Amino acid sequence: MKNNLFKSFLVLVLVLFLCSSTVMAADSLVEIKEKGKMVVGLDDSFPPMGFRNDDGEIVGFDIDLAKEAAKRLGVEAEFKAVDWDGVILSLKNGMIDVIWNGLTITPAREKSIDFSQPYLENSQSIVVQKNSEIKNKSHLAAKVIGIQLGSSAVSAVESEPEVMASFKELRKFSNNTEALMDLRTGRVEAVVLDKIVGRYYMSKRPGQFRVLKDNFGAEKYGVGVRAGADSFRKALNKVLTEMIEDGTAAQISEKWFGEDILLK
């Protein structure tokens, strides 16, 4: 009798736990709406996706997209600068609601968080000085290479261990701005970073940098959300699709890149 009662109790606890988890997942959109804001985590030194202008205001391509998406969801967008190396943890512990900052969709990240639909294609490009003798990946041997700590560029380079082993040093920086500054001054000889970001920097300093034809692989950007926040993720996908279909996202893209580069 006692065993049966104990088994019944365990079953009841399990049912209540599963129901509670389902409700939490189903109400993720309701939680955002009740809060009245969507807290966006980002690296605020990642132009043109998200960065601070001369007045200290956070601006950028992803910033404009997030503001428009939040408006269509009926909430405000609040931007919180976080350490990029710990951005996944910030999302998982509830400090932020989304990661919207040129976040590459990778198998490793998909194990711990969920993603919106992809909205941009990208690649991990190799940027060198304009007059550099480096022409391809084989020329990176015995060179000091710069990379952003915690970025998808790290895993992209690590996926080619023979190439990485040929480096004199893989020097990690807190952001791409610092890495490119060291490239400009010659303290590193190449930087591996997102093609989209590299394109932006090159437009700001024409004639200074060059992108190699070789790269460390193609990838896609998505918005990171907490695992199980299905109702919120579905609503976010809906407004993203609407923004792309009605041309709003294209206008934002043209503002920052001079062309529409969004995935259709």
ABEGO torsion letter per residue (X at the ends): XAAAAAAAAAAAAAAAAAAAAAAAAAAAAAAAAAAGBBBBBBBAABOAABBBBAAGBBBEAAAAAAAAAAAAAGBBBBBBBBBAAAAAAAAAAGABABBBBGBBBBAAAAAABBBBBBABBBBBBBBBBAABABABAAAABGBBBBBBBGBAAAAAAAABAAAAAABABBBBBABAAAAAAAAAAGABABBBBBAAAAAAAAAABBGABBBBABBAEBBBBBBBBBBGBAAAAAAAAAAAAAAAAAGAAAAAAAAAAGBBABBX
